[in-house]
Amino acid sequence: MILRIWHGWTLPENADTYEALLKTEIFPAILAKQVRGFRRIELLRRPLGDEVEFVTIMSFDSIEAVKAFAGEDHEAAYVPAKARQVLARFDARSQHYEIRERRAAADEAASPAGADEA
């Protein structure tokens, strides 16, 4: 499993607008591509004084699946024009990490299938 991690920052007054853009336009467009080997995308948000940081984490089966999504220059960030209008700054390149091990707490392993997907 490969995780594609990217960071972007907004001014506090643009944070809700950016989050809504991700949820209503950007994430649905990514899902609509139906890239084989793409598993999920997660959104993280935290206030940082005079900025709000966003992190997206995309999960793929392999680096080949990442390349199918992003192209041969697979580290190049995907930042649509609408997002650039409300971001104060962002990573020009995404980072990719191979998951080497994953362990779940005993109570999480017993949860119903898909419970952590909500």
C-alpha positions in Angstrom: 0.0 0.0 0.0 1.3 3.5 -0.9 0.1 6.7 0.8 0.3 9.9 -1.1 0.5 12.8 1.3 0.0 16.5 0.5 -0.2 19.7 2.5 -1.9 23.0 1.8 -2.6 26.1 3.9 -5.3 28.8 3.9 -6.0 31.9 5.8 -8.6 31.2 8.5 -11.3 33.1 6.5 -10.8 30.8 3.5 -10.7 27.5 5.4 -14.4 26.6 5.2 -14.5 27.6 1.5 -11.5 25.3 0.7 -12.9 22.4 2.7 -16.3 22.7 0.9 -14.5 22.8 -2.4 -12.6 19.6 -1.6 -15.7 17.8 -0.4 -18.1 18.9 -3.2 -15.8 19.2 -6.3 -12.3 18.0 -6.0 -12.8 14.7 -4.1 -15.8 13.7 -6.3 -13.7 14.4 -9.4 -10.9 12.2 -8.1 -13.4 9.4 -7.3 -15.0 9.8 -10.8 -11.7 8.9 -12.4 -12.1 5.4 -11.1 -8.4 4.8 -11.1 -7.6 1.1 -10.7 -5.8 0.6 -7.4 -7.0 3.8 -5.8 -8.5 3.0 -2.4 -9.5 6.1 -0.5 -8.8 9.8 0.2 -8.8 11.3 3.7 -8.9 15.0 4.8 -7.2 16.3 7.9 -7.5 19.9 9.1 -5.9 21.9 12.0 -5.6 25.5 12.9 -2.1 26.9 13.1 -2.4 30.5 14.5 -2.8 32.7 11.4 -3.2 29.8 9.0 -5.2 26.6 8.7 -3.4 23.5 7.5 -5.0 20.8 5.4 -3.5 17.4 4.7 -4.8 14.9 2.2 -3.8 11.3 2.4 -4.6 9.1 -0.6 -4.2 5.3 -0.5 -3.2 3.3 -3.5 -2.4 -0.4 -4.0 1.0 0.4 -5.7 3.2 3.1 -7.2 1.8 2.1 -10.6 -1.7 3.0 -9.4 -0.3 6.4 -8.2 1.2 7.0 -11.7 -2.1 6.0 -13.3 -3.7 8.8 -11.2 -1.0 11.5 -11.3 1.0 10.7 -14.5 4.7 9.8 -14.9 5.8 12.8 -12.7 3.7 11.2 -10.0 5.1 13.5 -7.2 3.6 16.6 -8.9 0.8 18.0 -6.8 -2.8 18.0 -8.2 -4.1 21.5 -7.3 -7.0 22.7 -9.5 -7.3 26.4 -10.3 -10.2 26.9 -7.9 -8.2 25.5 -5.0 -5.2 27.8 -5.9 -7.5 30.8 -5.5 -8.2 30.1 -1.8 -4.9 28.5 -0.7 -2.3 30.8 0.7 0.5 28.2 -0.1 0.8 24.5 -0.8 3.3 21.7 -1.5 4.2 21.7 -5.1 5.0 18.0 -4.8 3.4 15.1 -2.9 5.2 12.6 -0.8 4.8 8.9 -1.2 5.3 6.3 1.5 5.1 2.6 1.5 3.2 1.1 4.4 5.5 -1.4 5.9 3.2 -2.6 8.7 -0.2 -1.9 10.0 -1.6 -3.1 13.3 -5.1 -2.5 14.7 -6.2 -2.3 18.3 -8.1 -5.4 19.4 -11.4 -3.6 19.6 -10.9 -2.1 16.1 -10.3 -5.6 14.6 -13.6 -6.7 15.9 -15.5 -3.7 14.4 -17.9 -4.4 11.5 -16.4 -4.3 8.0 -16.2 -0.8 6.6 -16.9 0.8 10.0 -13.7 2.8 9.6 -14.6 4.0 6.1 -17.3 6.4 7.3 
